[in-house]
């Protein structure tokens, strides 16, 4: 089965069998992987220079995204207390997606029934069931005043087409604040511009008072409701914040940085997509815009030609600090990547002749900066803005350690080819399922209480 044959030479039946077989093997291997991660977490042998957590170590050494690494660590810790889920996971019958969902609501008393449900439904169905159970658990028998507050969260990302996606989940009060702000921003946006798309009703009689503002009825009604498309209002809110809040001189995240230069094919946002000439022209009319002229160091892709101040001053100029942020963006300790509380560190200390130049300055977070001064690692500057990091024994710390498969690994013959396929076709009635599960758990709890009472009476 694992002979490395060309997929194009396989029949449909063999191809499907191999896909399912590989999925089951990956599941079983993931179970072993998380078992080892849990053991590694218990021993804490991952600790080392500049390593903040086990998830950080996984992200650096195993090439796993930080958010995924944190989730791996959470699941690894949870399944150590859930033997039924752990056994089904190791047999390849519960995929990682299902195990990840189950660990959010599973307890040793509940896991057998949860495994039975998970084996007979799809991962997306199980996600919905777990979300429903979480809400039921929060609501059942919990007084309103004791319920945990709903936290507001939000995420953003640049898309492949250059657009920005923002996802918000707001608590009720925060949501009301957001919508009220959107209404006010939309009013201000449309008050100060002529928008042909805004509905108006010119048949409305004018007010007889000479100095009163004439407002068509539909436009007047617009401010009594939230606009269906809040995007223009959100952008207007951002512009108002730009104009109304003073920021420190060095605050790259609060500015719109546009990279331009003769060596660049087109202007682009800092750490963002390219901009058209029309968009660049539009940006000139906005607030908090700063152009970054990106002159490259010859033979050093990605390195900017920055101007230092030599020995005239220990403290970098504001322009030099801004340029360091553009160049480094985060803590440069391999595997760290923190973006907050960064320090501009002199690799060769100022007190022993170090210069305040880009070839001698590097950004470190506060934790890594302290570790450096405690002697847990060292930095060597090689000129042309190139730096290497070293352990106390002199060994270089790799920026991205290579990953290789374990020597001698073979597929587990105990894992069935269709182990991950849902039993019964993957159909589930969410309401009926949760009703039955909670009835079973209540019955088990009553029996457990009776047994405890009988033992105490004896």
Beta strands, then each sheet from edge to edge (+ up, - down):
strand 1: 153-158
strand 2: 164-169
strand 3: 256-260
strand 4: 268-269
strand 5: 289-293
strand 6: 296-297
strand 7: 300-304
strand 8: 342-346
strand 9: 361-365
strand 10: 377-381
strand 11: 387-391
sheet 1: 1+ 2-
sheet 2: 4+ 3- 5-
sheet 3: 6+ 7-
sheet 4: 8+ 9-
sheet 5: 10+ 11-
end
